[in-house]
Amino acid sequence: MSIPGLICKRILSDDGTPIYAEAVGNSSLPSIIFIHGLGLSSIVFEKLFQDRTLLNNAYLVRYDLRGHGWSGKPVNAEAHESIRYAQDFMAVADAFNLNKPYLFGWSLGATVATDVCQHISPTPLAGIIYAAPLPYIGPIMAELGKPTIAPIREGLMAPDVATVMDSKIKFVLSTFVDPDAVDYPTIASWIGSGAYISGEGVKRAITRPQNPAGLYAAGKAGLPLLFLYSHEDAQLDNEVAVNEVGCFFENKKVIVIPRSGHAVFHDNQSRVVAEIISFIGGKTAH
C-alpha cells in the first residue's frame, strides 16, 4: 500500500555511499528518524508511517542502513567504521532539513545512536528512543542475546543458500510475539527485504568496532532516553541493556510493553505510539 505524501530520496553520504531514505508528514512537527534492525530494511516501519495519531504529532523519516535494503553495500572494513554510520545519519537529517531529530533505533538500528554521539559534536539529537535495542556492538552482545538467536544469526552468514533462506525466515518470525497473527503482506515484505543483504554484509554489520564513551557522556549530560522493550522478546534479554546502559542516562524513562515480542512497535503499536508521543511532548495519544 502506498503512503500518501511519502517523499523518497537517495542521499550520498560523505564517502559516496548512497543511502535510501523516506519521509512523511508535517515537517514543522518534531522529527523522528527511524532505523531498522539487522538484515531487514526501513519497510518494517510501514504501519507506523501510516499511523494517523503519530503523524499528527511528528514528522517521520526512515532510511536503510548501509549494507541493507536500497542503500549502498560496501563490504570493505573502512566503509563500516563507526564514523561512516554517523555520517549516514547526518546526511539523512540534512537532506530533510531536520533540526535536532529524535533517533528511534530498533534492535541493531539502536547502535547508530552510539555512532552519532561518539562522532558528532555537539550531540545533534533531541533524544533517543530505544526499541528492544542493541545499544552498541561489543561485549554486551554475549549477555544480551538469548541462546535461541545465536544459531539463527550464524545461519544468516552460512555459505549455502538454503540455510541462509531458512534462517532469514526464522529470524523474521522470531521478532513477533505471535507470528501466526501477523498478516501475510507484512511477513512477506520483512522476509523479502532480507534478500538485499549478503552474508558478508551481515558479518560487517555485527562486527564493526564501536566505542560507547560518547553515548555514555551524552546520557550523563542529560540527553533524554526512552527505553521500550518486552519481557516476551524471543531475541534479547533487554534488562541487560537497561542495567548496563541505562545507568549512564540521568534523564530516562523505561517502559515494558505488554503483549509484544522483539518488534515491540509492531506487536503493540498503539502503546508504543502513545509512549513516543508522550516522550516528544505531543498532545494527542491513543
VMD Tcl script that draws the C-alpha trace (Angstrom):
set ca {
  {0.00 0.00 0.00}
  {1.43 3.39 -0.96}
  {1.68 6.07 1.70}
  {0.16 9.43 0.65}
  {2.70 12.24 0.65}
  {5.72 9.95 1.04}
  {8.96 11.62 -0.05}
  {11.72 9.27 -1.30}
  {15.38 10.25 -1.66}
  {18.71 8.64 -2.45}
  {21.28 10.59 -0.49}
  {25.04 10.44 -0.86}
  {26.88 10.01 2.43}
  {30.30 11.57 2.95}
  {32.15 8.57 1.48}
  {29.87 8.44 -1.56}
  {27.70 5.55 -0.37}
  {24.07 6.09 -1.44}
  {21.56 5.98 1.42}
  {17.90 5.38 0.63}
  {15.52 7.40 2.81}
  {11.84 8.31 3.04}
  {9.82 10.89 4.94}
  {6.16 11.64 5.50}
  {4.09 14.10 7.45}
  {4.25 17.72 8.57}
  {7.87 18.89 8.61}
  {7.08 21.63 11.14}
  {6.45 19.00 13.82}
  {9.17 17.33 15.92}
  {11.07 14.90 13.71}
  {11.93 11.26 14.36}
  {14.41 9.22 12.32}
  {13.56 5.51 12.45}
  {16.37 2.97 12.00}
  {15.65 -0.72 11.41}
  {17.26 -3.93 12.65}
  {19.71 -6.47 11.27}
  {19.14 -7.92 7.82}
  {15.90 -6.02 7.21}
  {15.07 -2.56 5.88}
  {13.07 0.54 6.69}
  {9.97 -1.21 5.34}
  {9.48 -2.66 8.82}
  {8.10 0.74 9.86}
  {5.39 0.73 7.19}
  {2.48 0.65 9.64}
  {3.97 3.32 11.88}
  {4.30 5.55 8.82}
  {0.55 5.21 8.25}
  {-0.41 5.79 11.89}
  {-2.54 8.93 11.87}
  {-2.07 9.60 15.57}
  {1.70 9.53 15.23}
  {1.59 11.64 12.06}
  {-0.46 14.28 13.89}
  {2.43 14.69 16.31}
  {5.67 14.04 14.44}
  {7.44 14.24 11.10}
  {8.58 10.70 10.29}
  {11.82 9.82 8.49}
  {13.29 6.38 7.88}
  {16.29 5.05 6.00}
  {18.02 1.82 5.05}
  {21.30 1.23 6.86}
  {24.34 0.89 4.61}
  {24.59 -2.72 3.51}
  {20.80 -3.10 3.75}
  {17.74 -2.51 1.58}
  {18.14 0.04 -1.21}
  {21.20 1.69 0.32}
  {24.72 1.09 -0.95}
  {26.52 -2.09 0.05}
  {30.23 -1.52 0.51}
  {31.99 -4.54 2.03}
  {35.44 -3.16 2.90}
  {36.16 -2.61 6.59}
  {36.76 1.13 6.20}
  {33.21 1.59 4.92}
  {31.87 0.16 8.17}
  {33.82 2.30 10.60}
  {31.67 3.95 13.24}
  {32.05 7.42 11.77}
  {30.50 6.26 8.49}
  {27.25 5.36 10.24}
  {27.21 8.73 12.00}
  {27.74 10.45 8.65}
  {24.88 8.46 7.11}
  {22.55 9.63 9.86}
  {23.59 13.25 9.46}
  {23.27 13.04 5.66}
  {19.66 11.94 6.07}
  {18.95 14.63 8.67}
  {20.45 17.31 6.43}
  {18.63 16.07 3.31}
  {15.28 16.57 5.04}
  {16.35 19.77 6.86}
  {15.89 18.27 10.30}
  {16.97 20.20 13.38}
  {17.62 18.07 16.48}
  {15.65 14.98 15.45}
  {14.83 12.12 17.78}
  {16.54 8.85 16.92}
  {14.33 5.76 17.07}
  {16.59 2.73 17.00}
  {15.16 -0.76 16.87}
  {17.48 -3.70 17.61}
  {20.68 -3.20 15.55}
  {19.39 0.22 14.49}
  {19.95 1.45 18.03}
  {23.72 1.18 17.54}
  {23.60 4.29 15.35}
  {22.94 6.41 18.44}
  {26.36 5.31 19.68}
  {27.95 6.34 16.37}
  {26.25 9.73 16.38}
  {27.10 10.53 20.00}
  {30.71 9.47 19.50}
  {31.45 11.43 16.35}
  {29.07 14.40 16.09}
  {29.55 17.29 18.50}
  {27.55 18.86 19.92}
  {25.11 15.95 20.05}
  {22.58 16.65 17.26}
  {19.74 14.71 18.89}
  {16.67 15.84 20.81}
  {16.54 12.39 22.39}
  {16.95 8.66 21.84}
  {14.12 6.15 21.61}
  {15.36 2.60 22.10}
  {13.06 -0.24 20.99}
  {14.41 -3.62 22.11}
  {17.88 -2.23 21.39}
  {21.38 -3.45 20.81}
  {22.95 -0.26 22.22}
  {26.39 -0.91 20.79}
  {28.42 -3.67 19.17}
  {30.79 -5.24 21.65}
  {30.96 -7.48 24.74}
  {27.38 -6.67 25.74}
  {26.18 -8.89 22.88}
  {27.23 -12.08 24.66}
  {24.82 -11.46 27.54}
  {22.13 -9.54 25.68}
  {21.34 -12.14 23.03}
  {19.22 -15.10 24.08}
  {20.60 -18.59 23.27}
  {17.91 -19.24 20.65}
  {19.06 -16.38 18.41}
  {22.74 -17.37 18.07}
  {22.26 -20.27 15.60}
  {19.82 -18.22 13.54}
  {22.28 -15.34 13.33}
  {25.05 -17.72 12.29}
  {22.73 -19.16 9.63}
  {22.37 -15.70 8.07}
  {26.08 -15.89 7.22}
  {26.11 -19.53 6.07}
  {27.73 -20.42 2.71}
  {24.71 -22.27 1.30}
  {21.59 -20.53 0.07}
  {19.12 -22.98 1.66}
  {20.47 -22.39 5.16}
  {20.52 -18.63 4.66}
  {16.93 -18.54 3.42}
  {15.69 -20.77 6.23}
  {17.50 -18.57 8.75}
  {16.02 -15.37 7.31}
  {12.52 -16.78 7.73}
  {13.19 -17.96 11.28}
  {14.81 -14.63 12.12}
  {11.81 -12.61 10.99}
  {9.28 -14.90 12.69}
  {11.22 -14.65 15.95}
  {10.67 -10.89 16.06}
  {6.90 -11.26 16.63}
  {5.18 -12.36 19.81}
  {2.64 -14.33 17.74}
  {3.79 -14.82 14.14}
  {0.55 -16.57 13.20}
  {-1.36 -13.38 13.95}
  {0.76 -11.24 11.61}
  {-0.72 -10.50 8.17}
  {0.91 -12.11 5.15}
  {1.99 -8.87 3.38}
  {3.95 -7.86 6.48}
  {5.65 -11.24 6.84}
  {6.44 -11.37 3.13}
  {7.83 -7.83 2.96}
  {10.05 -8.30 6.02}
  {11.45 -11.61 4.75}
  {11.81 -10.18 1.25}
  {13.82 -7.21 2.49}
  {16.36 -9.72 3.80}
  {17.23 -10.65 0.22}
  {19.03 -7.31 -0.14}
  {21.85 -8.13 2.29}
  {24.62 -10.68 1.83}
  {26.20 -12.89 4.45}
  {29.28 -10.66 4.31}
  {27.03 -7.65 4.88}
  {25.54 -9.27 7.98}
  {29.03 -10.02 9.28}
  {30.18 -6.43 8.78}
  {27.06 -5.08 10.45}
  {27.50 -7.07 13.67}
  {31.30 -6.98 14.00}
  {32.14 -3.35 13.19}
  {34.01 -1.57 16.01}
  {32.18 0.87 18.26}
  {33.03 2.93 21.33}
  {30.12 3.77 23.67}
  {32.02 6.51 25.54}
  {30.26 9.30 23.65}
  {26.85 7.71 24.27}
  {27.54 7.47 27.98}
  {28.76 11.06 28.10}
  {25.62 12.26 26.33}
  {23.49 10.37 28.82}
  {25.30 11.88 31.78}
  {24.87 15.32 30.19}
  {21.09 14.86 30.22}
  {20.20 13.56 26.74}
  {16.67 12.14 27.13}
  {16.22 8.39 26.64}
  {13.02 6.39 26.20}
  {13.65 2.64 26.54}
  {10.88 0.36 25.24}
  {11.04 -3.42 25.48}
  {9.05 -6.55 26.28}
  {9.66 -9.46 28.62}
  {8.36 -11.70 25.83}
  {11.19 -10.76 23.44}
  {12.50 -14.03 21.95}
  {15.78 -12.49 20.78}
  {17.11 -10.28 23.57}
  {17.27 -10.18 27.35}
  {16.61 -6.45 27.38}
  {17.25 -5.96 31.08}
  {20.94 -6.49 30.31}
  {20.89 -3.31 28.22}
  {18.72 -1.47 30.74}
  {21.22 -2.21 33.50}
  {24.39 -1.60 31.50}
  {23.41 1.47 29.50}
  {20.50 2.93 31.45}
  {22.68 3.76 34.43}
  {24.52 6.40 32.37}
  {21.35 8.31 31.48}
  {20.22 10.89 34.02}
  {17.03 11.61 32.08}
  {15.41 8.32 31.13}
  {12.10 6.52 31.07}
  {11.94 2.73 30.87}
  {8.67 1.15 29.71}
  {7.89 -2.56 29.50}
  {5.47 -3.05 26.61}
  {2.95 -5.85 27.20}
  {1.74 -8.34 24.59}
  {4.72 -7.88 22.30}
  {7.92 -9.54 21.19}
  {11.16 -8.16 19.80}
  {9.25 -5.98 17.31}
  {7.50 -4.04 20.06}
  {6.45 -1.26 17.68}
  {4.57 -3.78 15.53}
  {3.08 -6.09 18.15}
  {1.70 -3.30 20.34}
  {1.69 -0.33 18.00}
  {-0.87 1.77 19.85}
  {1.03 1.60 23.16}
  {4.38 2.35 21.53}
  {2.89 5.29 19.63}
  {1.41 6.66 22.84}
  {4.77 6.42 24.60}
  {6.59 8.08 21.69}
  {4.14 10.97 21.63}
  {4.40 11.46 25.38}
  {8.21 11.42 25.17}
  {8.45 14.05 22.41}
  {5.88 16.28 24.05}
  {2.98 15.61 21.70}
  {-0.61 16.44 22.54}
  {-2.55 13.56 21.09}
  {-2.19 9.93 22.15}
  {-4.25 6.78 21.76}
}
mol new
graphics top color blue
foreach p $ca { graphics top sphere $p radius 0.5 }
foreach p [lrange $ca 0 end-1] q [lrange $ca 1 end] { graphics top cylinder $p $q radius 0.2 }
display resetview
